Amino acid sequence: MIDPFRAFRVHQDEQGFRALVEEIGYQDLPQGEVLIKVEYSSVNYKDGLASIPEGRIVQRYPFIPGIDLAGEVIEPGSSEFRAGDQVLCTGYGLGVSHEGGYAEYARLPEDWLVRRPEGLSAKEAMAIGTAGFTAALSAELLLRSGLTPEKGPVLVTGATGGVGSMAVDILSKLGFEVTASTGKAPQEAMLRDLGAVSVISRGELASSAAKGTLGREKWAAVVDPVGGPGTGELLKSVQYGGAIALSGMTGGGKFDATVYPFILRGIQLLGVDSVMCPMPLRKKLWKQLAGEWKPGRVLQGAVSEFGLDELPKALADILAGQAIGRQVVKLG
């Protein structure tokens, strides 16, 4: 083990707010049963919010952000894990209320950890990360709602982002006809490479919105990591018995809707919570992400790697809506 080791930490004190890479020691880590040598983390919108004073994610300072991590167990404590086990963690309080993955070492509760399944390297696991897990959970909930490829096209909003790009890859792999919506026209070729049958601009999608309470039935289902006013408009164009899997709020936290899509078309609005997802389902989805659901096209062509010193730029890019695909952070 190394002491001191490097970490990206945010501070808020009499000197103001600052975010920087610095050396810390094991005494700076929180309590937890398992000490992990972190190999990779990832960059998510929530991490970007944690890196700015107005983000309203961090409640105490100094603090290590990073809502994902993958690495090796160094000290298992009294847990069921052993030294050398390869593990990953997404969700729970990681990077929000508990020191996160942007450090070379982390100490975590045992019951937050998933053994990294065979078929995924640490880098691949973090390229998937919370975003890919959320995409997989969205797909799982839509399948449970009765969605099948025969029912028609599935729309993915925010398709060049982490959740969106993973959802395009996974759903197309499962045989669905995927339409990808994006505000980044230059990325149309990339989205088609990921499996999208068609690509529609964010502007086109907004301009085609129904004027009344209901519109023409277009989508068998929608994966929506964007949220905001657009969600209310999308409800009007989901087919009878269809569903929207809603997982994000980069477009805002509010939308207007009527009861008509729900009571006249039987639409389901499925809330996707990857943070407190029950462990049995969490393990099942990670096994699928290492196997038949593995988003290989994203992993091969839509992943950028950063070092810890490059992290501020990656966080700024994701806040500015400039991130494409997935970004991973290599520790050590």
Buried (B, 14 or more C-beta within 10 A) or exposed (E): EEEEBBBBBBBBEEEEBBBEBEEBEBEBBEEBBBBBBBBBBBBBBBBBBBBBEEBEBBEEEBBBBBBBBBBBBBBBEEBEBEEEBBBBBBBBBBBBBBBBBBBBBBBBBBEBBBBBBEEBBBBBBBBBBBBBBBBBBBBBBBEEBEBEEEBBBBBBBBBBBBBBBBBBBBBBBBEBBBBBBBBBEEBBEBBBBBBBBBBBBBEEBEEEBBEEEBBEBBBBBBBBBBBBBBBBBBBBBBBEBBBBBBBBBBBEEEBEBBEBBEEEBEBBBBEBEBBEBEEEEBBEBBBBBBEEBBBEBBBEEBBBBBEBEBBBEBBBBBBEEEBBBBBBBBBB
